[in-house]
Amino acid sequence: MKVVVVGSGPAGLYSALTASERGAKVSLIEKSDKLGGTCVLYGCIPSKAMMFPLSLSYSSSKFGKTIDFSYGELEGFARNVTQRVSKGVEYMLESAGVEVITGRATMRSGKINVNGQTIDADSVIIAIGTNKPQFPGTIASDDLHFLERDFQSVLLVGGGVGGVEYGWLLNMAKKRVTIVEREDLLLPGHDLDLRQSVTSFFKRLGIDVRTRSEAKIGDDVKINGRSEKFDIVVFTFGRRPSLEGFEEIKGDKWVNVDEFMRTNVNNVYAAGDVTGSFTAHEAIHKGIVAGLNATGEKRTYDGTAVPKILYTHPEIAYVGSTEGKCVKLNMTEVVRAVTERSTEGFIKVCADETGILKGGVAFSERAEDIISVLAILIRLRVKLEDAKNLIFPHPSYLEGLWEALRRFKS
Ligand SMILES: Cc1cc2nc3c(=O)[nH]c(=O)nc-3n(C[C@H](O)[C@H](O)[C@H](O)COP(=O)(O)OP(=O)(O)OC[C@H]3O[C@@H](n4cnc5c(N)ncnc54)[C@H](O)[C@@H]3O)c2cc1C
């Protein structure tokens, strides 16, 4: 059996590995000369390489000490790690026996063409991700890791997840940060307690947060009609797939797929951001499902309880829905947080009337762990009453999750 995968991001990588593990002969086509896609080259990986040293600065400042990193040093960490992880992707594909072809793929009648040739295959997996927003006079979040130029002031257009993550990063890197957001709080569409706390925290950090505001970028930058000057302007939202060359696949903004990751074209699957999800872990799992089904399995993608993390400090993490009955615990009540002077933020857990856990938010240190554990409880449909009996270590941040669960009335 022959499978062709287009794209080497998380979705393409795991589609290819899965199909290959199931005995298919796999070719993966990537238009870039480096493997790994947005996540490895411009997104998850370089941003975290820059944020970790800044988290050390943030933590040490709580104890009256300063650790400084220049922007150039941070970019160096990003460059170094993207090369390393991209090589890792190359190695994984090579070890799995996947043939990698460099070139821009297009599709006609369900067949993939690249470098002037048509590749015959039983199944095709489209994992082409999205393109960064491109507006004259602006850059995208992707570009912030490799600017290689001096700048002091930065305008972030949009106070959603991108604006918040990079707002924190740039503020910690000692840049003058302005965030313009149309709505009255940062993080539109998210839990209200989270939005209020993060907006207030960002203002206390000294970030110029302009809510109920509009930025217009033309010959100059206007905020609410007034001209202002910034060294750089970053568009933090508006990624879209480029379906040029794939017109026969149906979709509006995103490619339409069913729960088997099948497109409207026979034997053509799609996975990852191109299908309208925005995290690498969703891309990976959609890729695995596509890889399985492209090689004869019948597996559905289950997107319940996917944890989402913003790697600021405190971290911002959430899962599921925060409607229904919720318990909110301030970090001042978590003894480990007190010992580490990390009492900013809160943990909130929500359940329905029958004691089924529905979701939660953590704006705290280790929010990543807290929400990942909550996500597991939700995914495995653990009842609130059973979750209360789980034993977490003391003193730990996870105890905050347990305490929130404990406070639900039986
Ligand atoms: C700044 C930033 C930070 C992010 N941080 C995080 C994070 O911390 N955690 C997280 O989970 N997610 C994060 N994301 C999102 C994450 O990067 C994406 O969800 C993930 O990369 C999607 O994977 P994918 O495989 O669907 O697509 P991509 O990673 O975009 O890969 C698509 C690949 O397809 C290739 N391609 C496209 N068209 C063609 C063609 N016609 N022929 C051949 N090749 C083609 C592209 O070159 C690319 O390599 C971030 C994104 C950005 C922009």
The ligand as an SDF file (V2000), in Angstrom:
LIG
                    3D

 53 58  0  0  0  0  0  0  0  0999 V2000
    3.8480   31.7150   16.8350 C   0  0  0  0  0  0  0  0  0  0  0  0
    3.1510   30.4090   17.0720 C   0  0  0  0  0  0  0  0  0  0  0  0
    3.3040   29.7530   18.3040 C   0  0  0  0  0  0  0  0  0  0  0  0
    2.6480   28.5400   18.5060 C   0  0  0  0  0  0  0  0  0  0  0  0
    2.8100   27.8930   19.7070 N   0  0  0  0  0  0  0  0  0  0  0  0
    2.1770   26.7200   19.9310 C   0  0  0  0  0  0  0  0  0  0  0  0
    2.3480   25.9940   21.1480 C   0  0  0  0  0  0  0  0  0  0  0  0
    3.0700   26.4260   22.0320 O   0  0  0  0  0  0  0  0  0  0  0  0
    1.6970   24.8280   21.2980 N   0  0  0  0  0  0  0  0  0  0  0  0
    0.8650   24.3210   20.3310 C   0  0  0  0  0  0  0  0  0  0  0  0
    0.2940   23.2550   20.5290 O   0  0  0  0  0  0  0  0  0  0  0  0
    0.7040   24.9590   19.1530 N   0  0  0  0  0  0  0  0  0  0  0  0
    1.3470   26.1360   18.9360 C   0  0  0  0  0  0  0  0  0  0  0  0
    1.2010   26.7670   17.7360 N   0  0  0  0  0  0  0  0  0  0  0  0
    0.3370   26.1340   16.7170 C   0  0  0  0  0  0  0  0  0  0  0  0
    1.0930   24.9980   16.0100 C   0  0  0  0  0  0  0  0  0  0  0  0
    2.2620   25.5350   15.4430 O   0  0  0  0  0  0  0  0  0  0  0  0
    0.1870   24.4070   14.9470 C   0  0  0  0  0  0  0  0  0  0  0  0
   -1.0180   23.9890   15.5490 O   0  0  0  0  0  0  0  0  0  0  0  0
    0.8500   23.2090   14.2710 C   0  0  0  0  0  0  0  0  0  0  0  0
    2.0740   23.5850   13.6830 O   0  0  0  0  0  0  0  0  0  0  0  0
   -0.0820   22.6500   13.2030 C   0  0  0  0  0  0  0  0  0  0  0  0
    0.5450   21.5620   12.5890 O   0  0  0  0  0  0  0  0  0  0  0  0
    0.2010   21.1340   11.0850 P   0  0  0  0  0  0  0  0  0  0  0  0
    1.0010   19.9200   10.8370 O   0  0  0  0  0  0  0  0  0  0  0  0
   -1.2510   21.0820   10.9090 O   0  0  0  0  0  0  0  0  0  0  0  0
    0.7040   22.3430   10.1730 O   0  0  0  0  0  0  0  0  0  0  0  0
    2.1070   23.0690   10.0320 P   0  0  0  0  0  0  0  0  0  0  0  0
    2.9430   22.8690   11.2280 O   0  0  0  0  0  0  0  0  0  0  0  0
    1.8070   24.4580    9.6220 O   0  0  0  0  0  0  0  0  0  0  0  0
    2.8240   22.2890    8.8490 O   0  0  0  0  0  0  0  0  0  0  0  0
    2.3770   22.3700    7.5340 C   0  0  0  0  0  0  0  0  0  0  0  0
    3.5380   22.0430    6.6230 C   0  0  0  0  0  0  0  0  0  0  0  0
    3.0470   21.8740    5.2960 O   0  0  0  0  0  0  0  0  0  0  0  0
    3.9500   22.4640    4.3830 C   0  0  0  0  0  0  0  0  0  0  0  0
    3.2090   22.7750    3.1490 N   0  0  0  0  0  0  0  0  0  0  0  0
    2.1830   23.6450    3.0060 C   0  0  0  0  0  0  0  0  0  0  0  0
    1.7160   23.6140    1.7450 N   0  0  0  0  0  0  0  0  0  0  0  0
    2.4590   22.6980    1.0810 C   0  0  0  0  0  0  0  0  0  0  0  0
    2.4650   22.2270   -0.2490 C   0  0  0  0  0  0  0  0  0  0  0  0
    1.5770   22.6560   -1.1470 N   0  0  0  0  0  0  0  0  0  0  0  0
    3.3980   21.2900   -0.5970 N   0  0  0  0  0  0  0  0  0  0  0  0
    4.2930   20.8220    0.3130 C   0  0  0  0  0  0  0  0  0  0  0  0
    4.3290   21.2480    1.5890 N   0  0  0  0  0  0  0  0  0  0  0  0
    3.4180   22.1650    1.9700 C   0  0  0  0  0  0  0  0  0  0  0  0
    4.4450   23.7050    5.1150 C   0  0  0  0  0  0  0  0  0  0  0  0
    5.6780   24.1800    4.5790 O   0  0  0  0  0  0  0  0  0  0  0  0
    4.5700   23.1600    6.5320 C   0  0  0  0  0  0  0  0  0  0  0  0
    5.8620   22.6450    6.7720 O   0  0  0  0  0  0  0  0  0  0  0  0
    1.8360   27.9770   17.4870 C   0  0  0  0  0  0  0  0  0  0  0  0
    1.7160   28.6290   16.2570 C   0  0  0  0  0  0  0  0  0  0  0  0
    2.3570   29.8240   16.0510 C   0  0  0  0  0  0  0  0  0  0  0  0
    2.2100   30.5090   14.7220 C   0  0  0  0  0  0  0  0  0  0  0  0
  1  2  1  0
  2  3  1  0
  2 52  2  0
  3  4  2  0
  4  5  1  0
  4 50  1  0
  5  6  2  0
  6  7  1  0
  6 13  1  0
  7  8  2  0
  7  9  1  0
  9 10  1  0
 10 11  2  0
 10 12  1  0
 12 13  2  0
 13 14  1  0
 14 15  1  0
 14 50  1  0
 15 16  1  0
 16 17  1  0
 16 18  1  0
 18 19  1  0
 18 20  1  0
 20 21  1  0
 20 22  1  0
 22 23  1  0
 23 24  1  0
 24 25  2  0
 24 26  1  0
 24 27  1  0
 27 28  1  0
 28 29  2  0
 28 30  1  0
 28 31  1  0
 31 32  1  0
 32 33  1  0
 33 34  1  0
 33 48  1  0
 34 35  1  0
 35 36  1  0
 35 46  1  0
 36 37  1  0
 36 45  1  0
 37 38  2  0
 38 39  1  0
 39 40  1  0
 39 45  2  0
 40 41  1  0
 40 42  2  0
 42 43  1  0
 43 44  2  0
 44 45  1  0
 46 47  1  0
 46 48  1  0
 48 49  1  0
 50 51  2  0
 51 52  1  0
 52 53  1  0
M  END
$$$$
